[in-house]
Amino acid sequence: MSKEMGAVLVFGAIIVIALVMFAAERRGVAKRKEARGGREIDVSNLIAFGSAAGEGEKTKTPK
């Protein structure tokens, strides 16, 4: 087998593994969404404000 054919096989295997991992992740996302009753969870507030944003502590306006 030539070096070129070996490289094609190696990169082909990497692509196949990446596609399998992507499909498994999409199935996992679908299962988690189904477990939440189909609701989407917006995590951008959690990233920006920390876990307290999920509870609404930092996003409330003071009275």
BAGU-966285 format. One line per field, with one value per residue (C-alpha): x negated, y negated, z negated. Coordinates in nm, 4 decimals. Layout:
N
X	c(X:...)
Y	c(Y:...)
Z	c(Z:...)
//
This chain:
63
X	c(0.0000:-0.1352:-0.1716:0.1044:0.3507:0.2602:0.3237:0.6607:0.7580:0.6485:0.8323:1.1347:1.1419:1.1174:1.4132:1.6212:1.5480:1.6391:1.9702:2.0556:1.9775:2.1881:2.4841:2.4535:2.4472:2.7564:2.9395:2.8332:2.9624:3.2936:3.3249:3.2517:3.5027:3.7651:3.6938:3.7635:4.0986:3.9760:3.8716:3.5579:3.3253:3.1421:2.7968:2.6686:2.7788:2.6029:2.2840:2.3041:2.4321:2.3435:2.5751:2.7703:2.9205:3.1055:3.2806:3.3471:3.1466:2.9243:3.1804:3.4522:3.4969:3.4806:3.8080)
Y	c(0.0000:-0.3407:-0.6300:-0.8174:-0.5304:-0.5025:-0.8733:-0.8454:-0.5550:-0.7379:-1.0593:-0.8602:-0.6834:-1.0181:-1.1518:-0.8396:-0.8601:-1.2310:-1.1620:-0.8812:-1.1056:-1.3859:-1.1510:-1.0211:-1.3760:-1.4729:-1.1677:-1.2669:-1.6209:-1.4836:-1.2556:-1.5419:-1.7655:-1.4911:-1.4503:-1.8243:-1.7927:-1.9468:-2.2767:-2.4560:-2.5817:-2.9061:-2.8709:-3.2093:-3.3686:-3.0963:-3.1616:-3.5390:-3.5582:-3.2260:-2.9696:-3.2373:-3.3544:-3.0256:-3.1090:-3.4653:-3.6291:-3.8434:-3.9132:-4.0554:-4.4301:-4.5673:-4.6896)
Z	c(0.0000:0.0906:-0.1526:0.0265:-0.0132:-0.3814:-0.4290:-0.2547:-0.4817:-0.7972:-0.7103:-0.5970:-0.9333:-1.1149:-0.9147:-0.9835:-1.3571:-1.3612:-1.1843:-1.4271:-1.7251:-1.5745:-1.5232:-1.8804:-2.0159:-1.8146:-1.9535:-2.3055:-2.2525:-2.1288:-2.4338:-2.6741:-2.4961:-2.5168:-2.8895:-2.9366:-2.7630:-2.4390:-2.5971:-2.4898:-2.7617:-2.6895:-2.8421:-2.7267:-3.0558:-3.2512:-3.0585:-3.1059:-3.4644:-3.6255:-3.7819:-3.9728:-3.6418:-3.6155:-3.9406:-3.8285:-4.1076:-3.8866:-3.6164:-3.8435:-3.8664:-4.2202:-4.3704)
//
